[in-house]
Amino acid sequence: MLRAQITMRLVALFALLATAATAHAVTLRVNCNQSVGLNSIGAALKLLQTDESHGPATIVVAGNCRENVVIQSIDRLTLNAVNGGSITDASGGTLDVVQILDSRSVSINNFTITGGSSGINCLDGSLCRLNGNTVRGAAFAGVAVFVSQLSLSGGSLQNNGTGLFVINGSRGVAVGVTILNNTNGIEVRAHSFVNTDATIANSGAAGVFLSHNATLTCVGCQVNSNGDVGVIVRRDSTARFSGGYVVTGNASAGVLLTEESSAYFPSVGRVTGNAGGTDVLCGSSFTTAKFATINIGGGTTNCVEPSP
């Protein structure tokens, strides 16, 4: 009887130890400049997918990686660039440089990411945390978000088709990021939401484009010197401006509202000095711009204050 009890306790102890072992955190180190060893992010991801561990994993990346990375169904993953680590498209622009699918809490930190269809594509119900990255030269978008959630902090999106593209019920927060020299700075479409304090400048077309029930919350954002309208709000979309926002020096109107859209200016900022003749321009189809007549720092508007 005593021997049976001891055996059962040992079996339980070994099961507990095995459970703890399978939940350990894993750190892998990649050097893309070496010819032997772990020399690609893709190879490191294959190791993680064959590992039975369900704990968090970190891949530390040095060197210049030329590859297209797919992160699929991997949760609690962190990619950290060290010593100038970078990822460059190897597909000739047909694939995303980094694609994240069906993965929760994936963090990508301090990389330079160049080329591809999108630099980073967050999709299929993923939660993506991007910190301090420079994403440049993507044909479609620097960062794209489809049916997913994004936290974007610091870094820059430069010389892409669209800097940040958010669509199909996605949500994005972009804090401390600089969005420069893209065709469009930010696009938000189809029941999606972006909250940002970004500097959005020198876009070839619009600084921000909202369409089909999109929502923008601009808390101190700076939308300057873009090649068309600073912020376009169309097709049942909404923009809210607060916290010292500035929309100036754009080649057309500062803020344009069309097709049953609305804007709200609850605190004082500045929408002035835009080249289209009207800083906040209300088109037809029941557009409104609450407090645009008093809180845009002396800019011009044709909008009529909506009734309480």
C-alpha positions in Angstrom: 0.0 0.0 0.0 2.8 2.4 1.0 4.7 1.6 -2.2 1.6 2.3 -4.3 1.1 5.7 -2.7 4.8 6.6 -3.3 4.5 5.5 -6.9 1.4 7.6 -7.4 3.1 10.7 -5.8 6.2 10.2 -8.1 3.9 10.0 -11.1 2.2 13.2 -10.2 5.5 14.9 -9.5 6.9 13.9 -12.9 3.7 15.1 -14.6 4.0 18.5 -12.9 7.6 18.8 -13.9 6.8 17.8 -17.5 4.0 20.5 -17.6 6.5 23.1 -16.3 9.1 22.1 -18.8 6.7 22.5 -21.7 5.7 26.0 -20.6 9.2 27.4 -20.5 10.2 30.6 -22.3 12.4 30.1 -25.3 15.0 32.5 -26.7 16.6 31.8 -30.1 19.4 33.9 -31.7 19.7 34.4 -35.4 22.5 36.0 -37.4 21.6 36.5 -41.0 25.1 37.4 -41.9 26.6 34.1 -41.1 26.7 31.1 -43.4 26.3 28.4 -40.7 24.1 27.9 -37.7 20.7 29.7 -37.3 21.0 32.2 -40.1 17.3 33.1 -41.0 14.2 34.1 -39.1 12.3 31.4 -41.1 14.5 28.7 -39.7 14.0 29.9 -36.2 10.2 29.9 -36.7 10.4 26.3 -37.9 12.1 25.3 -34.7 9.4 27.0 -32.6 6.7 25.3 -34.5 8.2 21.9 -33.9 8.8 22.7 -30.2 6.1 21.4 -27.9 6.5 24.5 -25.6 3.5 26.7 -25.2 5.4 29.4 -23.4 6.5 32.8 -24.7 9.3 32.8 -27.3 11.9 35.5 -28.3 13.9 35.6 -31.5 16.9 37.9 -31.3 18.0 38.9 -34.8 21.3 40.4 -36.0 22.5 41.0 -39.5 20.7 41.8 -42.8 18.0 39.1 -43.4 16.8 38.8 -47.0 13.7 36.8 -46.7 9.9 36.8 -46.5 8.8 35.9 -43.0 5.4 34.2 -42.2 4.3 34.0 -38.6 1.3 31.8 -38.5 -0.6 30.5 -35.4 2.2 31.4 -33.0 1.2 33.3 -29.8 3.4 35.4 -27.4 6.2 35.8 -29.9 8.8 38.6 -29.8 11.3 39.5 -32.6 14.0 41.8 -31.4 16.5 43.4 -33.8 20.0 44.0 -32.4 23.0 45.8 -33.9 21.0 47.2 -36.8 19.1 44.0 -37.7 17.0 44.3 -40.8 14.6 42.3 -43.1 14.5 43.0 -46.8 12.0 41.5 -49.3 13.3 38.6 -51.3 10.2 38.2 -53.5 10.6 41.0 -56.0 7.7 42.9 -54.4 5.1 40.1 -54.7 5.0 39.0 -51.0 4.8 40.8 -47.7 8.1 41.1 -45.9 6.5 40.0 -42.6 3.1 38.4 -42.6 1.4 37.7 -39.3 -1.7 35.4 -39.4 -3.9 33.9 -36.6 -1.3 34.9 -33.9 -1.9 36.7 -30.7 0.5 39.2 -29.1 3.3 39.2 -31.7 5.9 42.0 -31.0 8.4 43.2 -33.6 10.9 45.6 -32.3 13.6 48.0 -33.8 13.9 46.5 -37.3 14.5 48.2 -40.6 12.0 46.5 -43.0 12.3 47.2 -46.7 10.3 46.5 -49.8 7.6 43.8 -50.4 3.9 44.2 -51.1 3.4 45.3 -47.5 6.3 45.7 -45.0 4.3 44.2 -42.2 0.8 42.6 -42.7 -1.2 41.9 -39.6 -4.3 39.8 -40.5 -6.6 36.9 -39.7 -7.5 37.9 -36.1 -4.0 38.7 -35.0 -2.8 41.1 -32.3 0.4 42.9 -33.5 2.7 45.1 -31.4 5.2 47.1 -33.5 7.8 49.2 -31.7 10.5 51.4 -33.1 10.6 50.0 -36.6 11.5 51.8 -39.8 9.3 50.4 -42.6 10.0 51.7 -46.1 9.6 51.0 -49.8 6.5 48.7 -49.7 4.4 48.8 -52.9 1.0 48.5 -51.1 1.4 49.6 -47.5 4.1 50.0 -44.9 1.9 48.4 -42.3 -1.4 46.8 -43.2 -4.1 45.5 -40.8 -7.0 43.2 -41.9 -9.5 42.0 -39.3 -6.9 42.4 -36.6 -5.6 44.7 -33.9 -2.5 46.9 -34.0 -0.4 48.7 -31.5 2.2 50.9 -33.3 4.7 52.8 -31.3 7.6 55.0 -32.5 9.6 54.5 -35.6 8.6 55.6 -39.1 6.7 54.6 -42.2 8.4 56.0 -45.3 8.1 55.9 -49.1 5.4 53.3 -49.2 2.2 53.1 -51.2 0.2 53.8 -48.0 2.0 54.3 -44.8 -0.7 52.7 -42.5 -3.7 50.8 -44.0 -6.4 49.6 -41.6 -9.6 47.8 -43.0 -12.4 45.4 -42.3 -13.3 46.0 -38.7 -9.7 46.4 -37.6 -8.4 48.7 -34.8 -5.1 50.5 -34.6 -3.3 52.7 -32.2 -0.3 54.6 -33.6 1.7 56.6 -31.1 4.9 58.6 -31.6 5.3 57.4 -35.2 6.4 59.5 -38.2 4.6 58.8 -41.5 6.4 60.5 -44.3 6.6 60.5 -48.2 4.0 57.9 -48.8 1.3 58.0 -51.5 -1.3 58.3 -48.7 -0.3 58.6 -45.1 -3.1 56.7 -43.3 -6.1 54.9 -44.9 -8.9 53.7 -42.7 -11.8 51.8 -44.3 -14.8 49.6 -43.7 -15.8 49.9 -40.0 -12.2 50.3 -38.8 -10.8 52.6 -36.2 -7.4 54.5 -35.7 -6.3 56.5 -32.7 -3.1 58.5 -33.4 -0.9 61.4 -32.5 1.3 60.7 -35.6 3.1 63.3 -37.7 1.8 62.7 -41.3 3.6 64.8 -43.9 4.6 65.0 -47.6 2.2 62.4 -48.8 1.7 62.5 -52.6 -2.1 62.4 -52.1 -4.1 62.7 -48.8 -2.5 62.7 -45.4 -5.5 60.7 -44.0 -8.3 59.0 -45.9 -11.4 57.7 -44.2 -14.2 55.8 -46.0 -17.1 53.5 -45.3 -17.9 54.0 -41.6 -14.3 54.5 -40.6 -13.3 56.4 -37.5 -10.2 58.6 -36.8 -9.3 59.9 -33.3 -6.6 62.5 -33.8 -5.1 63.4 -30.4 -2.4 66.0 -31.2 -1.7 64.6 -34.7 0.2 66.8 -37.2 -1.1 66.6 -40.8 1.1 68.8 -42.8 2.3 69.5 -46.4 0.5 66.7 -48.1 -0.2 66.7 -51.8 -4.0 66.7 -51.6 -6.5 67.2 -48.7 -5.0 66.8 -45.2 -7.8 64.6 -43.9 -10.6 63.2 -46.2 -13.7 62.0 -44.3 -16.3 60.3 -46.6 -19.1 57.7 -46.7 -20.5 57.8 -43.2 -17.1 58.2 -41.5 -16.1 60.3 -38.4 -13.1 62.2 -37.3 -12.4 63.7 -33.9 -9.6 66.2 -33.3 -8.3 67.1 -29.9 -5.1 67.7 -27.9 -3.3 70.4 -29.9 -3.9 69.0 -33.4 -2.4 70.9 -36.4 -3.6 70.5 -40.0 -1.7 73.0 -42.2 0.1 73.5 -45.5 -1.8 70.9 -47.4 -2.4 71.4 -51.2 -6.1 71.3 -50.9 -8.5 71.7 -48.0 -7.3 70.9 -44.5 -10.3 68.6 -43.6 -12.9 67.6 -46.3 -16.2 66.0 -45.3 -18.6 64.3 -47.8 -21.4 61.8 -48.0 -23.0 61.9 -44.6 -19.7 62.2 -42.6 -18.9 64.2 -39.6 -16.0 65.9 -37.7 -15.8 67.0 -34.1 -13.4 69.7 -32.8 -14.0 69.6 -29.0 -10.8 71.5 -28.1 -8.7 74.2 -29.6 -6.2 73.2 -32.3 -5.2 74.7 -35.7 -6.6 74.0 -39.1 -5.2 76.9 -41.1 -3.0 77.8 -44.0 -4.2 75.1 -46.4 -4.2 75.9 -50.1 -7.7 74.8 -51.1 -9.4 78.1 -50.1 -11.3 76.5 -47.2 -9.6 74.8 -44.2 -12.6 72.7 -43.1 -14.8 72.1 -46.1 -18.3 70.5 -45.8 -19.6 68.9 -49.0 -23.1 67.9 -49.6 -25.2 65.0 -48.2 -25.7 66.1 -44.5 -22.1 66.6 -43.4 -21.4 68.2 -40.0 -18.4 69.7 -38.3 -19.1 70.3 -34.6 -17.2 73.3 -33.2 -15.3 73.9 -36.5 -16.5 77.5 -36.4 -14.7 78.3 -33.1 -11.9 75.7 -32.4 -9.7 75.5 -35.5 -7.5 78.5 -34.7 -9.0 81.0 -37.1 -9.1 78.7 -40.2 -11.9 79.1 -42.7 -14.9 76.8 -43.0 -18.3 76.7 -44.9 -19.6 74.2 -42.3 -22.8 75.1 -40.4 -22.8 74.3 -36.7 -25.1 71.4 -36.1 -28.0 71.8 -33.7 -27.5 70.5 -30.2 
